[in-house]
Amino acid sequence: MTKNKYLSFDIGGTHVKWGILDEEGTIIKKDHFSSDDADGETILKGLQEIITEWQSSIKGIAISAPGFIDPDKGYLEKGGAILAFDDFYLQKNIEEKFDLPVSIENDVNCVALAEQWLGKGKKLTDFICITVGTGIGGALILNNQLYRGHSFRGGEFGYMITQGVQTTIPVQGSLSTSASVLGLRKKYADYFNVPLKEVTGEIVFQAYDAQESVATQIVETFYQSLAIGIYNITSVLNPEKILIGGGITERPTFIKELEQHLHYIDQVFNTRIDTCHFKNDAGLVGALAQHLSKYQGVVTN
């Protein structure tokens, strides 16, 4: 029996990933196009070209995108890294051009939905996903349901003030500033007075592994800040597990180093910490999970 196929998009600040998936979440084909420095019209044109190519063989279109998103209306109040998508009805825009059902969901929510459907959250009723990268993102699965919040801002852990209110720019005390890979890179680049683009997270951690004093201080502060954020989150929500995504999780000792800082805060800290099962494909799979739930009533948990 032939399985239905769907087109999934994962819209990001540098690339738009896309894939053809079957109804069981298997990726049949995938590719990407650049969104770096692209305006909204250019990105929409790229989406439309791919939809046109595949529309005769797919049953629907699933989209993962950054920002504050109302998935019922397909409305982006804030488009995150894609500023041109602020105050934009993306679902309606695409449905008016193509006779196909369209769904849209926040990108980190899609990570959680992917893990709930086919990943490490499959057997859990309460878990949290945290993404560590340019900033800190989050998503909550509570009682087997994705929790979006009153105005679709649930899980925005990066906005938490964890370093105290700074006198000049209060937001500089946020978790995203102190516990993101971008924040770590900025501190290292500023200390050595080099352009940020010349400093990768890998460079900083290589220096840390070589026991360079500056890198040691910066990385230890990074882990401490992330541990504080996680400790606060678990104290409020008491999840079964926290799943962490982002390129930094490729570091073999990442979880061990993070847990050391968590146990320094609380010696009996016992919430399980793990990396996400899905890496670069999480957005594609999670977007499809949301699509199937919205249009077919398929329970993906």
N, C-alpha and C positions, 0 to 999 in steps of 0.2 A: 504493500500500500504506500502510495506516494505521500510524503509528509509535506505539510504546508510550509512555505518559505516566507521569511520576513526580512525587511531591510532595516538595519539598525545603524544609527549615527551616534558618535560620541564627540560632541563639539568641545574643543579646547582652545586655549589661547594661542597655541603654536600649530596645532594640527586638528583636522577633522578626520577622525577614524570612521570607517564604515565597514559593514560586513553583511553578508547574506547568511542568515541563520535558519535552521529548521525549528519546528515547534517544541523540540526537546532541548533547545539551547545549544545545539552543535553548530559550530561555525564552519560554513562550507567554503566561503571565500571572504577575504578581507583586504583592505587597502586603506590609503589615507591621502588627503591633499592638504596643502599648507593653509593655515589661517593666520600666520604670523604677519602682523601689520596689515591684514586685510580688513576692509570695511564690511558692514553688514550685507550690502548688496552683493559683494563678491562671494561671501560665504553662502548666501542664499542661492546664487547662481550655481555654485559648486554642488550644493545639495540637489537642486533641480535637475542638473545634468545627469547625476547618478540615478535619481528616481526615474527619469525618462528612460534610461537604459534598461532598468530592471522592472518597470511597473507592470508589464504583462505577465510576470512570473512570480509576483509576490502578493501576499494577502494583506499587508499593512506595513506601516512605517513607524518605527520606534526611535525616539530621540532622547539622548542624555545630554544635558547642557548645564553650564554653571549658572549660579544666581538664585534668586528667590522666585520660585515657580509655582503657579497654581495648576496642578495637573488636570483638574476637572475642566478648566477653560483653555488650557494650553497657553497660558499667559505668563510672560516673563516680566515681573515687576522690575527686577534688576538682572541684567544679563551677565553679571560677573566680569570676567576678562573681556567679554564681547560687549563693549559699551554701546554699540549700535543696536543691541537687542533689548536695551532698557525700555520698559513700557511697550511691549511688543507681543502681539498675538501670533506666535509662530505657528501653532497648530492650524489656525484658521487660514493663514497665508498659504500653507502647503495644501490643505484640503481643498481650497478654492481652485487650485491648479491641477490637482490630480484626484481622481475618483477612488481614493483609498483612505481607510481610517488611519489617523495619526495620533500618537501619544507622545507626551514630553514629560520628563522628570528631572529633578536636580541630579547633578552628576554623582555626588557622594551618596545620595539616597540610592542611586543605581548600583553603587558598589555594595551597599548593604543588601539590596534585593538579589543581586547575583549570588552573594554568599549564602543568603537564606534559601535560595532555590537549589543551587547546585554546589555550594562551597562549604566552608567550615562552620557556617551557621545553620546548616540544614536540620540539625537535631536540637537546636536551641530555641527556647521561647523568648529569652531576653538577652540581647547582646548589642554591642555598640561597635560601629566602625569609625575609625579615625584615620584620616589621610594626612601624611606629613610630606610637604613639598614646598611650593612657593609660599603657601600659608598652611593653616591647619583647618581641615574640614571634618565634618562629623555627620553621622546618621544613627538613628536609634530604632531598633526593633524591640518593641515592648509588648508582651503578651501576644507574640506572633504577628503583630501589626507594625507597619512602618508608622512612626510618629512624626508628623510634619509640623505640628504646632498650630496655633491660632491663625497666624499669618504666614505660614510656610517658612518659618525661620528656625524650626526645631533642629537641634544638633549643630548649630553654628558655634562650636566650641572655640574656634579661633578668636572670637570677639571677647572671650572672658578676660577680665583684668586679673592677671596672676602675679604681676611684678610691682603692684602698687600704682597709684595714679601719678603719672609724670607731670611735672609742673608746667612744661611748655606744650607738649603734645600728649594728652592723656592716653591715646590709643597705643602709644609706644610701650605701654605696660601690658599689652595684650599677649595672649598665648601664641598667636601667629607671629608676633614680633620676636618673641624669645625662644620659641621651640620649633620654628620652621627651618628647613634647610636654607631657604633664602636668607633668613636672619643670621644663621651661622656663617654663611658665605660673606655677608656684608661686614660682619665684625672682623673677619680675617682680612678681607680686602682693605678695610679702613685702617687696620693696624699697620699693614705693610704699605699703605698708600698706593695700591695698584687698582686698575679698573676691575669692577665686579665681574665682567665677562671673562676675565682671566682666572677667576677662582671658582672651581667646581667643588661640589660637596666631596667628591672623591679626593681631591687635592688636600682638603682640610683633614679628612680622616686618615689619609696616608701620613700626614705630618703628626697626627695624634698617635698613630701606631708607632711612629718613630720617636715618640715621647718628646716632641718639640714643645717647649713650655707654653708658647702662645696658643697653639692648637689644643693643648691639654686643657687650659683654662676655658677656652671657648666651647669645646665639646662637652666638658663636664658641666658647664652652665646650661648648655643645650639639653642634656639628659635630665638635669635637675629640674629645669623648667617644664619639660614634657612630663616628668614624673609627678610634679605638683598638679598639673592639669588633670592627668589621669586619676590621681588620688581623689581630687575634688569631685570628678565626675562619678567615680564609683561610690563615693560617700553619699551622693544624692540619689543615684539610680540603682545601685546594687545589682549590676548585670551578672549573668553567668560567665561571660567572657568578653574581652575587648579584642577586636581584630584590627590590626594596623596595616595600612597600605601606603604605597609610595616607593620610589626608587631606593630610599635608604634601607628598606627592609631586605634588600639583596645582600646587605652586610651580614656575614654569618654570625657575628657576635652581637648584633643589634638587640635582640630580645634579652639576652643575658645581661648586657650592660644597662639596659633600661630597668630590668628587674632589680639590679643591685641598688639603683637609686630609689626605687619604690620601697624596697625593704629598709633602706636607711630612714625613710620617712615613717614607715610603719613596719616593724619587724614581723608582724603577723598578717601582713597584706596577703590575701589569698585569692583574689580575682585572677582568673586565668588570662594570660596575655599571649597572643599569637599573631602571626602575620596572616594577611588575607590569602586565600587560595588563588583567587584571580588576580592577575597582574594587569597588563595593558588591555586585556579584553573585558575587564569588569564592566565598563560602561556599556558595551555592546550587549552583553548578556543581561545585565540588570535592566536596561531599557526595554528589552524584549519581555522580561518578567512582568514589568509594569504594564506593557501593552496587552499581554495575554490576560492579565487580571482585569484590566479596564474594559476590554471589548468582548472577551469570551467567558469571563467569570472563572478562569482557570486559577486554582489555588496553587501558588508556586512555593508554599512553605511546607 
